[in-house]
């Protein structure tokens, strides 16, 4: 039976394992049976091709996007591809209101694009989470940067910036967002920010991974808040 194999980015895997303090044994454990000892050994050797499903399983076990370790030559060429951002996205960040503590927020983001310029609306009213925000930004190579705000609001509360990079062939962007906080005077709030395109064929798998990433962010914020005084 023919298998779908790919070249594997061993250096990136080792870097992620070092950052997460994984050994090959703990990576194997994190995989929960989705790959075996020999697969881990091949992935770390840097000398063998892997089945694509195994490469994706390793990435998922480490909480990464499925295609993270598949070398770019095995994907659609990026050099001739411009980003197509127009469409509907789900944007995630962690908010930390005093009354409830850290909360993962998902917003529906409707994006329009004209060349390297983007604009859009965070449709928060439809999501039942507050006022709508408008946004505008610029695409440079595979990076998007911009600002967002509440229309017709006199104060700077809610005024924010975002800066994200492409992770998964135009379907997943990850970076950081900042905004003027409404509860902590003179404080700029910030959070990891992830956009996932709702039309992506991998949407459900991406959302499973995003939920894990954002839950980890929430736990880190809880730990940081323990050391702070208001």
Secondary structure, DSSP 8 states (H G I E B T S, - for coil): ----EE-B-HHHHHHHHHHTT--HHHHHHHTTTSS-HHHHHHHHHSSS-EEHHHHHHHHHHTT--TTTTB-GGGS--STT------EEEEEEEEEEETTTEEEEEEEEEEEEEETTEEEEEE-HHHHTSS--EEEEEEEETTEEEEEEE-TT-SS-TT-EEEEEEE-STTSEEEEEEEEE-SSSTT-EEEEEEEEEETT-TTHHHHHHHHHHHHHHHHHHHHHHHTT---
